[in-house]
């Protein structure tokens, strides 16, 4: 009887120890994931849009507004406010995992701050404003490799925004030069990830995205074929993110 009791105590102790270890591992894992990741609530995203501190909505041109199917900047702001969403737990879990993968490849030394919007805001295209990455449910539904690649791309834009000295060096080393001041040129598509200048590449060719006409049908109704050539910032982001993609794909090929 005593032996049976002792065995029961031992088994119970082992189960408790295993449970404690599992809980500890989960806690450490989740702490590592979440310490640098912030998911804005719908109300927080709405506040950001209302304040428009970076003046992105305020500075949209008449051509940008037409591309977005609105008549005024205020009308677009209302449209955007109505597009703000809350993240689901499933979306958060996937972004946690892909953010860690992205950070291992490119660390911009900033927190991951996400806002969720539907396709009525910038047609659902991923983009950044200040230190926030805006994503739509459609983007989060990408497979993990493609989503990680997208997060790397957007995190590079945030790096560009807050590391002017390093980016100035990048522009010089890659022989990009300022051509014109963007706000003075008509029919240029607004892009919150870029600065206010049109650049020339080393061959003297301007990198810019013009709408096809004065009444664009959408944000991508532009003359440019390769989006990487819209601006040196885009070229940099595409190049680095594509390097990650090629690296991951090559690993899968080697395994198979």
N, C-alpha and C positions, 0 to 999 in steps of 0.2 A: 504493500500500500504506500509506504514511504517512498519507494523507488518510483512508483507511478507518479506521485505528487512531484517528486524532484524532476522527473522527465517533463512533466507538464510545465513546471516553472521555467525550465531551461528553454523549452520550445517557445513559450510565451515571451521570454526575454529576447530570444533571437528575432521573433516577429517584430517586437517593439523596436529593437535596434535597426532592423532592416527598414521599418517604417520611418524612423527618425532620419536615417541616411537618405532615403528617397526624398523626404520632405526637404531636407537640407540642400540636396542637389537641385531640386526644382526651384527652391528659393534663390540659390546662388545664380542659377541659369537665368531666371526671370529678372533678377536684380541687374545682371550684366546686360540683358537686353533692354530693359526699360529705363535705365538711368540716363540715357542720352536721347530718348525718344518721347516726343510729346504729341498727343493727338488732340487737336483743337476740337472743342465741342461746337455744335452748330451755332450757338449764341456767340461764341468767341470769334468764329469766322465772320459772322454777320457784322460784329463790331469792327473788325479789321476792314471790311468792305466799306462800311459807312464812313469810317475815318479817312480812308484812302490817303494815308500819310505819304505814300510814294507818288501820289497824283497820277497813277496810271490811268484810271478811268477818266479823270478830269482832262487829261491831255490827249485822249483819243480824238483823232481827226474825223471829219465828216465821212471820209472814205472808210475808216475803221468802223464807224457806227453803222454805215450801210452794210458792211460785211457781216455785222452782228445783228442785223435785222431790227434796228431801233433808230429813232429819230434824234434823240438827244443823249447826252452823257448821263443825265439824271435818270432817264428811262432805262438805260443800260444798268445803272447801279441798282435800281429796283429789281430788274431781271436777275441780276447776280445774287442779290440778297435772297431771292426766292429759290435760288439753286443750291444754297448751302445745306449740307447734310451732316448727320452724326455717323461716326464709324461704328460698324458692327464688331463684335468680338472676333469674329472670323477674319475680318479685314485687318484688324490690329495684329492678330497672330501672324498673318502672312507678311505684313509689313515689318514686324519685329525681325523675322527670320531674314528677309531680303535686305533689310537695312544693315544687319550685321555682316552679311556677305558683301554688300557694297562697300562698307567701311573698311573691311579687310583689304579691299583692292585700292580704294581711294578714300583717304581720311581728310576731310576739309577742316577738322578740328572745331566743328560746330555741332550743336544739338540737331537731331532730326526732328523738325517740327512740321507736322502734316495737317492740311486742311482738306476736307472732302467736299466736292462740288459735283453737280450733274452736268450734262452736256450743254446746258443753256449758258454756261459761263465759259468763254473761250473755246466753245464747241467740245469741251471736255478734254482738251489737250493738256498734258502735264506742263507745268511751268512754275516759276518761282516769283515771289514778290517779297522784298526784304529777306528775311531768313526762313521763309515759309515755302514748303513745297505743296503745290495744289495738285490733287489727283482726283480723277473720277472713278466710279466703280468699274467702268470698262477697263481702265488702265490697271487697276488692282487685280482684275481677272486675267491679266497676262500670265503666261507660265512663269515660273520662278526665275528662270534665267533672263527672260526678256524684261521682267519687272525689275530685277536687280540692275540690269543694264540701264534702264530708264532712271532709276534712283541715282546711279553713278552720274549720269548725264546731268540731272538736275542739281545734284550736290556740287558739281563742278561750277555751275552758274552761281551758286551761293559763294563758293570760294572766290570766284572772279569778282564778285561784288564787294567782298570784304578784305581782299588782298591786292590792292591796287599796285603796290610796288612790284610784286612778283609778276602780275599780269602785264605791267608796262615792260618788264624785262622779256616776257614771252613774246609780246608784240614786236619788240625790236629784234630779237633773235630770229624771228620768222619773217622779218622784212615786211611787216604790215605798217602802213602809214595812213594817217587821217586824211581823208579826201574832202569831206564836206560835213557841215553841221546838219544833222538829220531833220530837226524841226523846221528848217527852212526849205525842205524839198517835198514836193507833193507826191501823193500816191504811194508813199512808203508804208508798208504794213507795220503796225505797232507790235512790238514783242517785249514783254516785261523783263526778259532775261538779258537784254542788251543795253549798252550805253547809248548816248545821244549822238554818236558819230557814224558816218559812213567811212569805211576803210578801203584802201586799195591793197591788193596782194603784191607780191614781189614783181609781178609782170605788169603792174599798173592797172589791173582790172578791178573795178569797183565790186565790192561784195555787198549786195543789197537785195531786198525783196520788194519789188513793185507790184501793186495790184495791176491786173490786166487792163482795167478801165476804171472809170469814175464810179461805176456801180457794181462792185464785186459781189459775187454770189455767196461768198463765205471767206473765212480767214485764209484758206489755202488757194483762193482764186488769184494766184500770183504768176508772174512770168518765170520765176526761178524754178529750175528742175531739181537741183540738188540743194536741199535745205541747209546743208553744211556750209554752203557758200553765201549764206545770208549775212554773215558777220564773222570775224575772227573768233569771237566767243563761242559761236555755234560750231565752228570748225574744230576748235580745241575740245569741246564737250563731246562731239561725235567721235573724234579720233580716239580719245581715251576710253569712252564707253565701248566702242567697237573693238578695242584691244582686249578688253575684258571678255567680250562675247567670243572672239576668236580663240582666246585662251581656253575658255570653258569647253567650247565645241571641240577643240583639238584634243582635250583630255578624254572626252567621250569617244572620239574616234580611235584613240590609242587603246582604250579599254575594250572596244568592240573588235 
